């Protein structure tokens, strides 16, 4: 029964995307079918095979070792404050400040041309297998490693080639992904295996949904990609310094947004409770999202609470939702943990509309206005992508 509901959820997601499509005749059905098959294979391999489990275990162990290294730096500066239990700033010290170390590693790997090499050829392979244009394929892979702004900046020299449909796809890829620099922070809150499997699943889901909503066809002679050097560092140590400063900026931005969003959420809940006799915004969101949550495979007894978490992520951001969900991990089934974790591991929320539109505005003011114009359509598409990823993960749990 669970598998049938999951398959129905996939049909619903693809059906909604089809209804939203602005060029139904030119949808790349072959590419979409291939990406769906790759999602199913990847999830099965990671969850249901010894080799896949070993790979997840190895990657998780690698991240945990990096977190240990990062914690040493945090503890040295803060004199052990970070490891004190019950402190009001533990989350900032133990989770957010680790972003600095991960951003440093990312910057160094970029300076050494290791990441650009990997991203370039993974993007080419994706384009070859699916038939998607090279710019869109490169951007999708690039978005796994870099944040929304950085991924779009890497293709800024080719923005003149992007019509509205292509612009929608690259924006959707940026919104449907997460930055590698903050994956370590996610792993400090939620189970590693679900966070890690969400990375490729969300890349494919964003492309699948966006390719249905905004199909593209590019002449092979014009199908080229020029990779911008995203590292301006002149030396190894400058790359380290730049990465550390970028990481510190990201950590402070996340902390600032958490303060604003959590405080605002409390204010809204207070107002809701006063008007609707104790009913909170999260509870309302839980009931709204419950039907699709049931199709995704979440047990009926848990779907309202799970829907509230997913709704919180959409109206605030993934960190706020993850912090709330972290407190529920021992109270819900493993399937709910997996489905909700995969759903949360993306940038699909209202605030991302402004981030992406602002980035594009800085690159090309005219195209920035277009992104703002289809901002809500972008959020709906990215959210459908998150639902698709979470549903596929649920099929194997």
N, C-alpha and C positions, 0 to 999 in steps of 0.2 A: 504493500500500500504506500509506504514511504517513497519508494522509487517512482511509482506512478504519479504521486503528488509532485515530486521533484521534476519529472519530465513535463508535467503540466505547467509548473512554474517557469521552466525554460521556454515553453511555447508562449506563455503569457508575456514574458519579457520581450521575446523576439517579435511577438504580435504588436505590442505597444510601440516598439521601435519602428516596425513597418508602417503603422498608422501615422507616425510622426515623419516618415521619410518624405523628402522633397523631390525624389527622383526614383520612384519605385521600379521603373523599367531597367535601370542600370545598376541595380544592386549586385554586388560580386558574390553570388551564391556559392561558387566554388571556394573562394577564399574563406567565407564565413564557415562553411562546412569543415574545411581543413582546420581552422582555428578551434572550433568546437571539439573536433576529434583530438587535437593536441591538448586541450584542457582536460578532457576525460582521461586521456592516457597519462598525463602528468600527475593528476590527482590519484589515479589508481596506483601508479608506480610509487609515488611518495608515501601513500597511506597503507598499501596492501602488499608491498614486496619487501623482502629483507634488505635488498640493495637500496631501495628508496629510503627505508627507515635509517639505514646506516648513513646515507648521504645527509639526511636531515640532522641526524645525531652529530655528524662531523661538523656541519655548518654551525649548528647550535653551540657545539663545544668551542668552535673558533670564536664565535661572537662572545661567549661567556669569558674566554680568556682575554679578549680585547676589553671587555667590561672590567675585568680584574685589573688590567694595566691602567685603564682610565681611572678606576677608583683610587689607585695609588697616587695619581697626580692630584685628584680632588682632595684626598685625605691629607696629603702633604701641605697643600695650601690652607686647608680649613682646620688643620690640627685635630682631626678625628671627629669634628662636629657632624660630618656627613653620616657617620655610622651610629649615632646616638638614636635610640628608639624613643618614639613618642614626641620627637621634636617637630615643631610646626613647619620647619623648612626641609624635612627629610626628603620629600619628593624632589624638590629643586636640586638639592645637593647630590642625592643618590641616582637620580634619573636624568634630569635635564642637563646637568653639567657634563655628563658623559658625552653629550652631543659634540662638545669641543674636541674631544679626542677622535671621535669617528669622522668629524669633518676634516681634521688634520690628515688622517690616513687617506681619505678620499682625495684631498688636494694633492698629496704626494703621489698617489697612483695616477692621477691625471697629469701631473707634471712629468712623470716618467714615461708617459704615453702608453701605459699599460691599459688603463680603462678605455681611452679612446680607441685603441686597437680592438679590444674585445667588443665594444659597442658597435663599431663600424661593421665588423664581419658578422656579428649576430643580426644586425639590421639588414645586411645584404641577404643573409640566409632566410630571414623572415620574409623579405620581399620576394625572393625567388620561389619559396614554398607556397605563399598565399596569393601572389600576384598583385599585392598592394604596392603602390608607388614607394620609391626608395626613401623619400623624405619622411613620409608617414611612418614607415617601418623603422627607420633610424631613430626618429623622435620617440617612438613607443619604447624601444629598448633603452634609449638614453634616459627616459623618464623614470625607469626603475632605480637608477643610480643617483640622479640629480633632482633637485626640487623643481617645482613648477616653473619658476622664473628662469633658473639656470638651463633647464632643458629647452625652453623656447629661445633663449638667447643664443644657444649653440647653432640654431638654424636661421638666425636673423638675416644673414646675407641672402637667403632665398625666399624671404617673405613676399617679394614682388611676384613670385611664381604661384602663390597660394590664392586660389579663389575662395569664395565663402565656404564651400564644402570642405576643401582641404584645410582651411583654417579651423573649421569645426573639429575635424579629426585630430589635428595636432593639439588643440586646446583640450579636447576630451581625454587624450592620452595623458596630458599633464595633470588633469584633475583626477583621473582614475588611478594614478600611481601614488607612490610615496617616495621620499628621499632616503637613500641608503644611509645618510648621516644620522637619521633619527630612528632607524630600525632598531638600533641597540636600546633606545629608550622604550620602544614598544615591547621588546623582549623582557624588559624589567617589569612589565605589568601583566602580559598575557602569554599563554603557552607558545613556545618557540615554533613548534611544528606547524601551527595554523598561521602564524604570522609569515613564516617563510614560504609556505605554499601559496599564500595570497599574492605574493609578488608577481610570479608569472601568470597566475590566473587573472589578476586584475589587468595586466597588460593586454592579454588576449581579449578579455571582456570589453575593455574600453574600445578596442579596435573593432570588435564584432558589432557592438551597438552603434558606434559612430559611423561605421561603414554602411549600416542599414539606413540610418537617419540622413546621412549626407554622403551618398555614393560618389566615387570619383573614378575617372578614367583619364590616364595620362599617356600621351604619345611616348613610345619607347625612346625616341630621339631626345625628348626633353626630360626623360626620367633619370635625373642625376642628382647627387647630393654632395654639397660642399660642406665639410665639417669645419666649423669655427673652433679655433683653439680656445677652450674655455679657461685655460690657465694662463695668466699673465705673468707668472713668476719667472724670474731670470735665473734662479738657483734653487737647489733642493731646500735650503733653509728658508728662503723667501716663501716657497710653497708651503712649508710647515707653518710659518707665521701667518700667511694668508688664510690657511685652513683653520687655524686656531681662532683667528679673529672672526671669520665667518661663522664658526661653530658657536662662539660666544654670543654673537648677534642673534643667531637662531634660537639659542637657549633663552635669551632675554625676551625675544619676541614671543616665544611659546609661553613663557611664564607670564608675560604681560597679558596675552590673550586669555590665558586661563583665569587670571584674576578678574578680567573684565567679563568674560562669558559666564563663569560660575556665579559671580556676584549678580549679574543681570538675570541669570536663570533663577536664582533665589528670589529676586525681586518679582519676576513674572509669576513664579509659583505662589508667592505670598498674595499677589493680586488675584490669581486664579482661585486660590483657596478661599479668599474672601467672597468672590463673586459666585463660585460654583460649589460652595459648601464643602471645602476641603479637597476638591479635585485639583490635581496639579497638571501642569503642561505635559510632563512626561507621561502621566497616566492617559491623557487625551491622545498623545502620539502613539502610545501603546495600542490603543483600540483602533486607531486609524491604520496602523501598519500590521495589525494582527492577521488579517486575511492572507496577505502575501507571506507573512511569517509562517503560517500553517503550511502553505504550499512549499516553502523552503525546507520544511522538515522539522521545524521546531515543535516540540510536544505542546499540546493544547494547554496544559497546566502552566506552562512557562512562557507562552507566546506573548502575553500582555507585557510582562516585565521585559522580555527580550525586545519587543517592539518599541518600548519606551527608550531603551538604550540606543537602538538604531535611529529612532527619531531624534534623540538628543544629539547624535553625531551629525545629522543633517542640518539642524538649526544652529549648532554651535561649531564644534570641531571634534576630530577623532580622539584627542587627548582627554577632553571632558568626558566623553562617553566611555573611554577605556578606564578612566579612574573610577567611574561608577560601576562598570562591569567587573572590575577587579574584585570588588567586594561581594560579587554574586557568584564567583567561580565555584565555590564549594556548595552552592545551593541549587545548581541547575545541572542537567544531564551533560554528558560529554558531547553529545551531538549539538546541543545548544551552544556550548562553549566554542566548538569549532565553527559553526555557521556564523555566529555573531562576530567572532574574532576576525574571520575572513572579510565579513562585511565592513568592519570598522577600519581595516587596514587600507585606507585610501584617503585622498584629499577631497572627496566628493561632499562638499558642504557649501553653505551660502557664502562664507568668507572667501572661498577660493575663487568665486566669480570675480570679486574685486582684484584679487592678486593677479589672476591671469589677464584680465582686461587691462590692468595697470601696466603689466609687463609688455603686452602687445602695444599699448599706447606709446610706451617709451621707444619701441622699435619702429612702429609705423602708426601715426596718429589716426589715419583713415581706417586702418584695419582694427585698431583698438576700439573705435566706435562701433564697428560691426560686431566684435566680440561682446561688447556690452549689450548690443541689441538682441543677441541670441543667448544671453546669459542664463536665463531660466531654462531654456531648451538644453543648454549645456549641462546644467545641474541635474535635470531629469535624466538625461542620457547617461551621465556618470553614475547616478544612483542606480539606474537599471543595470549598469555594468557591475556594480557591487552586489546587487541581488543575484545576478547570473553567477558570479564567482562563488558566492556563499552557497547557492543552491547546488552547484556542481560539487563543492566540497562536502555538502550534506549527503549527497548520493553515496558516498563511500565511508560514511560514519555510522 
